[in-house]
């Protein structure tokens, strides 16, 4: 299976993941501590200068998803002889990212690859980068198409939204994961025979204006508009926002529990799904859970062997993708923009060198919203038959 082969590349990363996950700050690969917001610099010897450095910026520090993406980003670019740095703010806000971006631009960095905290508020600083010839590539959460070269898309937005809704409905109905490519047909079959109360779904997202989660929520709503859900699943999602903060996400999960108005919570963020898992388990709630999560962070809330009853756990199955490879593809796009003239216009392409067990591949920019994107992969389902193998890997 293609997804299986791609995720096997993550096996090389278990040791680094264990040291990175859950940290509020990260340390330099040279061994010295950085400040509370800045993160890893590598390939730089003892030179602390940021000039000529390819910067990767996630939403905030302390998020394993961002750590893993940077692992792929830095590994790919350093193999090309490039210098990289991981710079993320302590707070998950637009203002915190903008302040850090402004400082980096004045230091003449070579490029900026970013997962943004919002749709708006970046134009002035992005324009400053553009005027200085610093290319911007976004990944995971989109930057304004006017200022970015392209966006690196982890999977098709509609696929993610559809998968999440289908999983949540099947979990509510007590149906085990039916296998690759079978969720929609199984949902249709199960709902055709369903005569119970209307299923109600909730969403525990990141911030209210985070572009990537909002696009997935819109895709979930589009999925719920399909005819076979009518009269069986409520088309309205109950949305709450935890700002990708463990404490805030826990509070919002507890609000779902107190209200007891939804059958299943969908959390399209690794921080949110872990917080919801703990809250639901602690409350012994009947509400179920699915979303986008890391097996290492979800192992207490999911089945781990094929002979277990998945529904003895709060999260019978969930999904994600090859996060490290996603970071590497963004690094390849950045390198192509700086070194090979890749400008991100629809139809243009770049060659990505072989990466771990991935063969060399050509990525072509396609129209995405008002800008362009390249597609890195597809969702992968974690469930009882494969969870045990991934707990120490991702």
Buried (B, 14 or more C-beta within 10 A) or exposed (E): EEBEEBBBBBBBBBEBBEEBBBBEBBBBBBEEEBEEBBBBBBBBEEEEEBEBBBBBBBBBBBBBBBBBBBBBBBBBBBBEEBBBBBBBBBBBBBEBBBBBBEBBBEEBBBBBBBBBBBBEBBEEBBEBBBEEEBBBBBBBBBBBBEBBBBBBBBBBBBBBBBBBBBBBBBBBBEBBBBEEEEBBEBBBBBBEEBEEEEBBBBBBBBBEBBBBBBBBBEBBBBBBEBEBBEEBBBEEBBBBBBBBBBEBBBBBBBBBBEEEEBBBBBBBBBBBBBBBBBBBBEBEBEBBBBBBBBBBBBBEBBBBEEEBEBEEBBBBBBBBBBBBBBBBBBBBBBBBBBEEEBEBEEEBEBEBBEBBBBEEBEBEBEEBEEBBBBBBBBBBBBBBBBBBBBBBBB
